[in-house]
Amino acid sequence: MVEPFKRILVTPNTLTEASNLLGQHRDPEKSQLLETLRIFIDESCEIVVASAEAAKHRAIARLGLTDTALLCRVTRKTPLFTVDLELYLAASMVDPYSAINYRHFQDR
């Protein structure tokens, strides 16, 4: 799904959440998943959205810090790829072409 994109942008927030979720598995699966995450991080482009900047956005109370930080960077040129419906809808309100809902492609 992400192959057509030249680069994948990630934030420290999303990487931390992914690491925490993957860390809930037991070994040997946990080690394999975290190694895959390490490779993914190495191949991604990390951008930082300051928490203070995200906290100023009106969506913070509804979406939380991680999702609001992503919303701060969503554009047509840097679309959001997500399974989170609430985040997808919020990004679509910024620009209908700035978000891709993975669920739309999942069953194909």
Residue, then its C-alpha position, 0 to 999 in steps of 0.5 A: m500500500v505504501e510502495p507508491f510513496k517516495r517516502i514515509l513520514v513518521t513522528p516520534n509520537t507514532l513510533t512510540e505508540a507502535s513500539n509500546l503496542l509491539g512490546q506487549h507481545r511475548d518473545p520470540e514474536k516481540s523481538q521480531l516485531l521490534e526488529t521490523l519496527r527498527i528497520f521501518i524507522d531506518e527507512s522512514c523520515e522522522i518529523v517532529v511536531a512540538s507538543a505545544e504546537a499540537a496542543k494549540h489545535r482545536a482537535i486536541a480534546r477529541l483526538g489526543l496528542t499523537d493524532t493531533a500532531l499528525l493532523c498538524r502536518v496533513t496536506r495533499k502533498t503529505p497525505l495521512f494513511t490511517v485505519d483510525l476513522e476519527l483521524y481520517l475524518a478530521a484529516s478529510m475536513v482539512d482537505p478531502y484528498s489529504a487522507i487515505n483510509y486503509r479500511h477502504f483497501q483492506d478487503r481487496 
